[in-house]
Amino acid sequence: YQQALAMWQRLFPGDHPDIALSLNNLGYLYYFQGKLSQAEPLFQQVLAMQQRLFEGDHPDVAQSLNNLAGLYQSQCKLSQAEPLLQQALAMWQRLFEGDHPHIATSLNNLAELYRSQGKMSQAEPLYQQALAMLQRLFEGDHPHIATSLNNLALLYYSQGKLSQAEPLFQQVLAMRQRRFEGDHPDIALSLNNLAELYQSQGKLSQAEPLYQQALAMWQRLFPGDHPDIALSLN
């Protein structure tokens, strides 16, 4: 990645889309390695370069706004992430009239930020809009719909609206079991989420078999030590 970036910079002095892409790729590598302080200036450079390259609204600019906001969220810089997510959502909505996966993702990202900030009343309608949009875009079982249902269920759970969260967690689990045959991390997570809900409702006899299934699945998926196994044992 470093060699590619250096080569692009020698080939094209100044701003260029290939330089921006190369900076972004290196930034993502650092991000996935947890080297957030090294990723941050690269994402900032990418956004500034794309804003100079593309006047007005552009998908690359919207994506860069979202990427930098995600980095700030990982650093717990929520007040810096919020305006970027708002700008990204507004830009996607101007770029794509009606329903679009990028708009749904952006609605979800902003809702996640509000949930992290404890702004539940602001997060809820965004989660609902994202879910409705995804259900119009994708028929039947789809990973994006399952994730969106799960996010809304987690919000209701955090608000103590357990009777509203329960059917959503059940739908997510059923959807994931239909989509993925055998063992899958998403199924194990859904088993655990529904078990936690039942435990919070005092339905311990319903929670126990789900916890046991989740644990057994994690142990089959990850031989040896793994954080998800430890969480499930706990």
N, C-alpha and C positions, 0 to 999 in steps of 0.2 A: 504494500500500500504506500509506503514511504517513497519507494523508488518510482512508482507510477506518478505520484503527486509531483515529485521533483522534476520528472520528465515533462509532464504537462506544463509545469510552470516555466520550463526552459523553452518549450515549443510555442506557448501563447503568453506573451507578456500581458499583464493586466487581467481583467475579468474575462472568464470563459466558462461556458457550461460544463465542460469536461473537468476543469479545475475544481469547480464547485462540487461536482459529483465525487471526485477523488478525495477532497477534503471531508465530505460527508461520510464516505466509506471508512476512512481512517477514524473519524469521530465515533462512528458506530462501533468499531472494534474496541476503542478505549472504553466506550460506554458499557459494552458487554463484559469487559474485563473488570468493571468497577472502578476504572481510572477516570472518575468524573471530572476531576480538576484538569485533566489533559483533554477530555472530550469537549468541555465547555467552550474554550476559545475557538475550536474548530467549527462547532455548530454556529457560533456567533459570526464567524467569518463567512460561512456558507450563506446564512440568512442575509447578511449585508451585501454579499456579492450578487445574490439572486435578485435582491431588491434593486440593485443598480442595473442588472442585465434586463429585467422585465418590468416595464412600467405598468402600474395598475395591478389588476388581479392576475395571478398565474398559479397553476397547480403546484409548481416547484416551490414557490414562495409560501403557499399555504402549508405544504408538507414540512418545510423548514421551520415555520412558526411552531408547528405541532411538535417537531423533534426537539427543539430547544426548550419548549414548555415541559416535555417529558423529562428532560434532563434536570430542569429546575425542580420538578416534583420529586425526583429521586434524591435531590439534595435538600428536600424539605423547604425549598424557597417558593412557597405556595403563592405569596403575593406577587412574585415575579412571573410565575407561570400563568396566573389567571388572565392578565390582559392579552397574552400571546394566544391562549386557547380561544378567547373571545374573538380576536382578530381572525384566527384560522377559520372558525365556524362561520363568521360573517362572509369571509372570502369564498369558502366552499359554496355557501348559499347563493352568492352572486354568480359564481361560475356555473353551477348546475341547478337549473330550475327544477322544482319538484323533488322527487325521491332520488337519492344517490347514496351508495355505500360510504363515500367519503363524508357526506353530511351526517349520516347515522353514527359513524365512528367519532366524528368531532363532537356531536351532541353527547355521546357517551363519555368522551374524555373530559369534557367540561363538567359533566355531572359527577364523575369520579373525583375531580378536584373539589367541587363543592362539598361532597360527602366527607372528604379528608379534612375540610375546614369546619365540619359540623353544620354546614348550611343545608340542612336536610330539605327544607321547604323549597329551596332553589334547585336542588339536585333532582327531586322527584319528577317534576314535569319534563325535564330533559331526558331522564331515563325512559319515561313513558313515550315521549316522542320518538326516541331512538328505536325502541322496541316496535312501535306501530309501523315505523318506516321499514324496518328490516322484515317484518311480517308481510308487508306489501311487496317488497323486493324479491324475497326468497320463499318459494312454496315448500311446504313440508318441513322436515327436520333439516336444520342448517346450524353449523357451529356458531355463527354470529347471533342467531336468534337465541340459542341456548345460553350463550354468554350474556346477552342482554337481559333475558329472563332472570338469570342468576344474579346479575347486578341489582336489578330492581328488588328481588327477594332479599338480598343482603341489606338494602336500604330499609325495607320494611322491618327486617329483623332488628336492625340498629335502633329503629324508632319504637320498638316494642310492639309493632303491629303483627303479632305472630300468626293470627288467623289469615292475614293477607299474604304473608310470606309463605305459609305452608303449601298452598296449591302450586305456587310458582316453583318452589324447590322440587316438588313432586314431578311437575312437568319437565323440568330440566333433567332430572334423573332418568325419566322414561325416554326422553328424546335422545340422551347420550347412550343409553343402553340399546336403543334401536340402531343408532348410527355406528357404534363401535362394537364389533363382536369380541367377546372375551374380555381380557383385562385392558384397562386404559386409565391413565392418570385423571382424565376428566370425570370418569365414572366414580373412581375412588373419592375424588374431591366432593362430588355430588352426594355420595353416600354419607360422607362425613358431615356435610352441611345440613342435610335433612336430619341426621341423628342429633346434631347440636340443637336444632329447632325443637325436636321432640323432647330432648332433655330439659330445655328451657320451659316447655309446657308441662313438665312433670310426667310425661309419657315415657317412663324409663324402660318399660318392657318393649316398647316400639323402637327406642333408640339403640338398645343393646345389640340386636342382630345386625343393624346397619353399621355400627362401629366395628363389629367383628368382621363383617364382609370387607369393609374399607381396609382394615389392618391386613387381612389375608391378601387382598389385592396388591397393596403397597409392597408387601413382602415378596410376592411373586414378581412384581415389576422391577424391584431394585434389590438384588441380592446383597447381603452385607448391611453396613450402616448407611442410613439415609435420613435427612431431616424430616421427611414426610412420614417415615416409619416411626420415628421418635414421637412426633406429634400425635400420631394415631394411637400409639401405646399409651400416651398420657391421657 
